[in-house]
Amino acid sequence: MDVEEQSQASDGQATGGQAPRKPPPLAPGLHIVATPIGNLRDITLRAIDVLRGADLIACEDTRVFAKLASHYGISVPTVAYSDATQDLAEPRIVRALAAGKRVALVSDAGMPLISDPGYRLVQAALAGGHAVTSAPGPSAVPMALALSGLPTDRFYFGGFLPAREGDRRRAIGAAAGMPATLVFFEAPHRLPESLVDLADLLGPRPAAVARELTKLFEEVRRAPLTELAAHYAAHPEVKGEIVIVIGPPGEEGAPDGAVLDAALRTAMAGASVKDAASEVAARFGLKRRDVYARALELKREAAS
């Protein structure tokens, strides 16, 4: 997720006419630092202190971080640490930690490691006996969840939905029965087709599509999945960073046997037993194991 540069005031290090406070010395180790997901003012004072006090900053993209660094007067050496560069960058960062340096890790936007690189680096730092801590802050996941109007007491974050239709439908089916609100990231060019699959497998569950959070054109559209699928099918030229939030399964209970069998027979006419069972289980919020067992029974009955 890219950071959108906006006209901003000072970072507020000094308030009420008082002299700027002096932050405590930064301890050696790896510091995971959350950065804004859009509006540059959405950064904590502690995050600024850590970034200014680091000896080295590992960035998903050094060019993206340069905008934030310029805005807040951060002049610390950087190293690119992304999926493509982590094999080369990781040894350098680990050597810096071994030498007692203070290393900050940032992604392009939001909280590092959340659908962004960093997990391997944290593992390497811990394996080397180095301190690992975090300066927490913005993340699109809790923000979209809070704005959705859907239950927030329990949720499942599934990252980006798979790009291939079959993989995507299996991922949706795996999450369908969870008694929790579902949260997914999605690329704008895949949003219409993903919503079609979500509506097909989950039905008219209440949902929200959050777009460009904290940015100038922030939008949250709330409606049943079927309506959202129809809307974005008619308006596919959507732009920006997108989060899909979907309400948990309803309380209407399981379908009766005849309805379940009819759904399985229809699904098995165009798919394997396994895929048909996954699709029907997702549609009704049932356990895949139980639906698969019934699908095998129906297949044996049809063959006899």
Steps between C-alpha positions, in 0.01 A plus 500: 500500500647831391533807719313800360682827557269773626549854626575466870581712802796438731530165673409645837816408685464825693165610646374796694814703435718248687841398370504176299544200725813291470418134433676233704795324333392227263604152610687265264290245318229473236219757525185427295345838418150567366472784248192681359272318256418826324486821701852591610373638832403149607840424648577478870755716678673182614528377142671825402738468796591144402555583134715801584699304756569192289836419344340327201145484362386195303229614254273306270570770240756769578337741254165478676661547841694801371175702490434436867866552593512836322179617665620421852870577465620140527855469363597140578659253254248264341510156343232346277333202666224354284400156377737551207797634698481328839751228407765766441395743772443260789867410561596870511224575749589204720866611501390847609299350785796284603713816513257654750329730251144631522302386194149616414275301268223673303269396216366732233205578725337374815626232736790292363449123458122538437494369141846660471855365534673481837413163653831346395696792639326479837578127511867566417526771764348279768721207398802727545391595850425861410228708660186548288240762584242710320370855476138417408270714295276512191366190329226472239364182656361637831403828334286329234353270763405796721340692212310201359221502756545122538580299817851569629524264797647221286651524152714305253752676275569306182746734329464534124255264332673274243506630144394172334128427516529141622747590774290802597181297534680240711635775728153647538358156572763435766404820683124483444403307811706704744282662768674832444503807280725442197753757377685477168724727295432519126655662195265745324508321163392173664230646728197435273581132439591440865170647616315273254670195655439627854131560429464164327657307787389706801167635380362840604707540814537861616830640381702814434756604242743756647712692251783755530484509881628828657554646152320780319248272327431265792182299442320222688209335316282281723245253357429127469767316302258438214435875463869585522577241231236651273621856563866432420409282202328811360783732614821297456737798461566524872834636624699506821583267786207278596387305806197270491321435831229230523266421786506158670259216410138561596302317761246348262633148561595217266285416196287188512628183336308541176632853443857392576479198269357710217779755538764225498358333188495831316855583605636153415359527148773750418777433752685226684351356816759683711445839336122458501503417870718802576269729305182373665658504846600862442153595379326362809776556757540125569804288578666389178574154644132428564387635162776303321385180670143560381623579148683165487180323608304670223765409244488133606120500484509647149749235386302206638 
